[in-house]
């Protein structure tokens, strides 16, 4: 198991302007920030799919239950940045997510 390096910070794409999300299709972690404020983090077996669930319908996918997260991200498009970390396995992604959780205070806790 060798974790890849974190990607650079990228502006979260606006789907109304044909923005493109750059993220692994396999396991990994993500982190969002608004300026210096950490917003949220997460992990998934399919990282690209999970990150797109941060957008409300009809632009987002998935069944994310926290509509406050979706609304916040959508309302702040143009300011929100994200980065990703590809992992070899979902177990590794969960470990990396735990590291994120322990390092910063996020606007959204879970």
TIFI-404273 format. One record per residue: residue number from 1; residue in one letter; x, y, z of N, C-alpha, C in turn. Coordinates in Angstrom, 3 decimals. Each point is the difference from the previous one (the first is absolute). Layout:
ATOM   nr  rest       nxx       nyy       nzz      caxx      cayy      cazz       cxx       cyy       czz
ATOM  NUM     a         X         Y         Z         X         Y         Z         X         Y         Z
...
This chain:
ATOM   nr  rest       nxx       nyy       nzz      caxx      cayy      cazz       cxx       cyy       czz
ATOM    1     x     0.836    -1.187     0.000    -0.836     1.187     0.000     0.877     1.245     0.000
ATOM    2     x    -0.097     0.764    -1.052     0.728     1.258    -0.066    -0.982     1.098    -0.365
ATOM    3     x    -0.240     0.903     0.915    -0.891     1.117    -0.251     0.668     0.975    -0.961
ATOM    4     x    -0.780     0.502    -0.916     0.477     1.022    -0.923     0.081     1.338     0.740
ATOM    5     x     0.517     0.999    -0.664     0.057     1.345     0.575    -1.341     0.704    -0.217
ATOM    6     x    -0.308     0.943     0.866    -1.186     0.833    -0.185     0.147     0.789    -1.293
ATOM    7     x    -1.105     0.190    -0.687    -0.012     0.850    -1.187     0.174     1.455     0.438
ATOM    8     x     0.213     0.877    -0.958    -0.001     1.426     0.330    -1.454     0.411     0.275
ATOM    9     x    -0.165     1.144     0.647    -1.339     0.537     0.230    -0.545     0.491    -1.333
ATOM   10     x    -1.256    -0.336    -0.276    -0.678     0.413    -1.239    -1.314     0.680     0.362
ATOM   11     x    -0.417     0.923    -0.823    -1.299     0.622     0.178    -1.094    -1.029    -0.280
ATOM   12     x    -0.955    -0.130     0.906    -1.093    -0.950    -0.192    -0.785     0.440    -1.235
ATOM   13     x    -0.206    -0.904    -0.952    -0.627     0.395    -1.267    -1.483     0.342     0.140
ATOM   14     x    -0.423     0.980    -0.768    -1.401     0.394    -0.046    -0.650    -0.721    -1.177
ATOM   15     x    -0.925    -0.929     0.255    -0.593    -0.773    -1.086    -0.842     0.850    -0.954
ATOM   16     x    -0.441     1.178     0.436    -0.778     0.885    -0.868     0.883     0.642    -1.057
ATOM   17     x     1.321    -0.071     0.225     0.955     0.577    -0.944     0.898    -1.078    -0.595
ATOM   18     x    -0.482    -1.215    -0.030     0.727    -1.151    -0.573     1.347    -0.234     0.669
ATOM   19     x     0.055     0.221     1.304     1.232    -0.272     0.736     0.315    -1.480     0.020
ATOM   20     x     1.271    -0.324     0.079     0.448    -1.392    -0.015     0.606    -0.346     1.364
ATOM   21     x    -0.495    -1.076     0.593     0.546    -0.500     1.250     1.144    -0.948    -0.313
ATOM   22     x     1.142     0.222     0.629     1.162    -0.873    -0.180     0.170    -0.781     1.294
ATOM   23     x    -0.302    -1.303    -0.066     0.076    -0.833     1.200     0.133    -1.466    -0.403
ATOM   24     x     0.649    -0.798     0.844     0.116    -1.432    -0.273    -1.365    -0.687    -0.032
ATOM   25     x    -0.130    -1.003    -0.839    -1.231    -0.784    -0.073     0.063    -1.163     0.993
ATOM   26     x     1.132    -0.205     0.618     0.163    -1.065     0.985    -0.019     0.530     1.417
ATOM   27     x     0.541    -0.771     0.947    -0.019     0.391     1.409     0.898     1.196     0.292
ATOM   28     x    -0.413     0.774     1.005     0.808     1.138     0.405    -0.738     0.917     0.958
ATOM   29     x     0.627     1.147     0.273    -0.533     1.016     0.902    -0.096     1.327    -0.729
ATOM   30     x    -0.869     0.867     0.540    -0.103     1.356    -0.518    -0.086     0.971     1.167
ATOM   31     x     0.340     1.244    -0.296    -0.085     1.059     0.999    -0.440     1.269    -0.719
ATOM   32     x    -0.906     0.770     0.618    -0.463     1.270    -0.553     0.330     1.123     0.964
ATOM   33     x     0.275     1.161    -0.575     0.240     1.189     0.826    -0.623     1.211    -0.692
ATOM   34     x    -0.269     1.006     0.802    -0.495     1.292    -0.467     0.996     1.014     0.536
ATOM   35     x     0.952     0.408    -0.840     1.110     0.809     0.484     0.845    -0.843     0.935
ATOM   36     x     0.215     0.490     1.202     0.778    -0.755     0.986    -0.877    -0.886     0.884
ATOM   37     x    -1.321     0.108    -0.143    -0.934    -0.775     0.826    -0.186    -1.410    -0.558
ATOM   38     x     0.438    -1.038     0.725    -0.312    -1.368    -0.430    -1.513    -0.213     0.074
ATOM   39     x    -0.595    -0.508    -1.075    -1.450    -0.164    -0.061    -0.411    -1.419     0.353
ATOM   40     x     0.523    -0.977    -0.747    -0.362    -1.381     0.256     1.005    -0.932    -0.651
ATOM   41     x    -0.118    -1.258     0.322     0.910    -1.031    -0.499    -0.802    -1.287    -0.157
ATOM   42     x     0.592    -0.973    -0.654    -0.662    -1.280    -0.111     0.854    -1.003    -0.745
ATOM   43     x    -0.518    -1.206    -0.117     0.679    -1.070    -0.717    -1.056    -0.824    -0.705
ATOM   44     x     0.434    -0.761    -0.985    -0.930    -0.832    -0.747     0.748    -1.045    -0.804
ATOM   45     x    -0.729    -1.021    -0.411     0.551    -0.991    -0.924     0.033     0.558    -1.420
ATOM   46     x    -0.852     0.992    -0.294    -0.023     0.686    -1.291    -0.009     1.497     0.281
ATOM   47     x     1.163     0.572     0.098     0.162     1.375     0.450    -0.702     1.011    -0.898
ATOM   48     x     0.134    -0.126    -1.311    -0.620     0.963    -0.918    -1.520     0.034     0.198
ATOM   49     x    -0.604    -1.152     0.114    -1.448    -0.081     0.199    -0.396     0.655     1.325
ATOM   50     x     0.750    -0.294     1.038    -0.332     0.543     1.324     0.106     1.520     0.028
ATOM   51     x     1.013     0.554    -0.636     0.155     1.453     0.000    -1.146     0.658    -0.758
ATOM   52     x    -0.433    -0.592    -1.096    -1.115     0.605    -0.735    -1.289    -0.039     0.806
ATOM   53     x    -0.078    -0.858     1.004    -1.194    -0.019     0.842    -0.068     1.225     0.912
ATOM   54     x     1.025     0.829    -0.031    -0.018     1.241     0.780    -0.795     1.105    -0.693
ATOM   55     x    -0.476    -0.271    -1.200    -0.825     0.969    -0.720    -1.461    -0.432     0.073
ATOM   56     x    -0.928     0.966     0.086    -1.417    -0.363     0.031    -0.473    -0.481    -1.373
ATOM   57     x    -1.094    -0.711    -0.009    -0.600    -0.431    -1.265    -0.438     1.241    -0.763
ATOM   58     x     0.086     0.072    -1.283     0.270    -1.083    -0.938     1.484    -0.187    -0.323
ATOM   59     x     0.891     0.756     0.651     1.424    -0.069    -0.337     0.725    -1.088     0.774
ATOM   60     x    -0.428    -0.262     1.208     0.663    -1.000     0.826    -0.565    -1.386    -0.222
ATOM   61     x     0.719    -0.977     0.500    -0.447    -1.384    -0.105     0.073    -0.619     1.387
ATOM   62     x    -0.464    -1.201     0.116     0.088    -0.681     1.281    -1.150     0.342     0.921
ATOM   63     x     0.110    -0.494     1.218    -1.081     0.153     0.977     0.510     0.632     1.288
ATOM   64     x     0.805     1.008    -0.117     0.529     0.674     1.193    -1.179     0.537     0.811
ATOM   65     x    -0.007    -0.289     1.279    -1.123     0.378     0.858     0.139     1.385     0.599
ATOM   66     x     1.193     0.572     0.005     0.198     1.302     0.619    -0.173     1.109    -1.038
ATOM   67     x    -1.221     0.509    -0.085    -0.293     1.043    -0.982     0.710     1.310     0.333
ATOM   68     x     0.330     0.227     1.273     0.728     1.215     0.371     1.358     0.055    -0.692
ATOM   69     x     0.676    -1.150    -0.095     1.288    -0.046    -0.702    -0.187     0.363    -1.469
ATOM   70     x    -0.980    -0.620    -0.645    -0.265     0.274    -1.418    -0.312     1.475    -0.218
ATOM   71     x    -0.865     0.540     0.845    -0.393     1.408    -0.148     1.193     0.926     0.200
ATOM   72     x     0.838    -0.310     1.001     1.167     0.841     0.264     0.951    -0.009    -1.199
ATOM   73     x     0.316    -1.169    -0.498     0.929    -0.098    -1.133    -0.564     0.735    -1.203
ATOM   74     x    -1.277    -0.224    -0.307    -0.602     0.637    -1.175    -0.033     1.520     0.149
ATOM   75     x    -0.348     0.468     1.172    -0.088     1.451     0.252     1.371     0.675    -0.115
ATOM   76     x     1.063    -0.735     0.308     1.343     0.579     0.013     0.871    -0.417    -1.188
ATOM   77     x    -0.625    -0.560    -1.047     0.774    -0.327    -1.204     0.704     1.266    -0.489
ATOM   78     x     1.221    -0.152    -0.434     0.810     1.149    -0.384     0.994     0.366     1.088
ATOM   79     x    -0.234    -0.516     1.224     0.920     0.222     1.114     0.522    -1.309     0.583
ATOM   80     x    -0.811    -1.048    -0.060     0.355    -1.301     0.584     1.117    -0.653    -0.819
ATOM   81     x     0.992    -0.508     0.713     1.070    -0.760    -0.634    -0.023    -1.416     0.557
ATOM   82     x     0.512    -0.937    -0.789     0.065    -1.386     0.438     1.346    -0.598    -0.393
ATOM   83     x     0.353    -1.057     0.705     1.169    -0.800    -0.363    -0.340    -1.455     0.258
ATOM   84     x     0.735    -0.884    -0.654    -0.280    -1.426     0.113     1.273    -0.785     0.297
ATOM   85     x    -0.208    -1.174     0.544     1.090    -0.922     0.290    -0.435    -1.384    -0.460
ATOM   86     x     0.639    -0.512    -1.036    -0.304    -1.352    -0.475     0.617    -1.014     0.963
ATOM   87     x    -0.733    -1.058     0.276     0.481    -1.077     0.870    -0.127    -1.328    -0.738
ATOM   88     x     0.759    -0.976     0.450    -0.060    -1.324    -0.622    -1.259    -0.768     0.383
ATOM   89     x    -0.485     0.217     1.229    -1.155    -0.752     0.486    -0.929     0.913     0.788
ATOM   90     x    -1.217    -0.459     0.197    -0.957     0.755     0.812     0.465     0.051     1.452
ATOM   91     x     0.618    -1.070     0.480     0.516    -0.011     1.373     1.053     1.081     0.190
ATOM   92     x     0.864     0.145    -0.969     1.019     1.040     0.062    -0.651     1.389    -0.008
ATOM   93     x    -1.050     0.170    -0.805    -0.704     1.279    -0.048    -0.619     0.326     1.360
ATOM   94     x    -0.527    -1.001     0.689    -0.584     0.225     1.325     1.061     0.432     1.010
ATOM   95     x     1.184    -0.570    -0.105     1.101     0.400     0.884     0.376     1.458    -0.266
ATOM   96     x     0.122     0.350    -1.264     0.350     1.383    -0.368    -1.084     0.976     0.441
ATOM   97     x    -1.260    -0.416    -0.080    -1.102     0.850     0.453     0.131     0.263     1.507
ATOM   98     x     0.383    -1.010     0.755     0.202     0.169     1.434     1.095     1.003     0.304
ATOM   99     x     1.038     0.002    -0.814     1.081     0.982     0.172    -0.536     1.401    -0.231
ATOM  100     x    -0.791     0.193    -1.069    -0.599     1.311    -0.259    -0.844     0.450     1.190
ATOM  101     x    -0.845    -0.892     0.479    -0.907     0.314     1.111     0.763     0.489     1.226
ATOM  102     x     1.178    -0.574     0.224     0.754     0.332     1.210     0.846     1.259    -0.139
ATOM  103     x     0.180     0.506    -1.202     0.926     1.116    -0.206    -0.632     1.381    -0.004
ATOM  104     x    -1.297     0.119    -0.339    -0.598     1.314    -0.208    -1.428     0.052     0.570
ATOM  105     x    -0.472     1.226     0.169    -1.393     0.238     0.358    -0.743     0.364    -1.282
ATOM  106     x    -0.942    -0.823    -0.376    -0.762     0.202    -1.229    -1.345     0.640     0.307
ATOM  107     x    -0.500     0.787    -0.935    -1.312     0.620     0.144    -1.077    -1.067     0.172
ATOM  108     x     0.072    -1.063    -0.822    -0.906    -1.136     0.119     0.781    -1.147     0.629
ATOM  109     x    -0.474    -0.485     1.123     0.737    -1.020     0.746    -0.078    -1.376    -0.664
ATOM  110     x    -1.156    -0.408    -0.458    -0.191    -1.304    -0.644    -0.935     0.130    -1.166
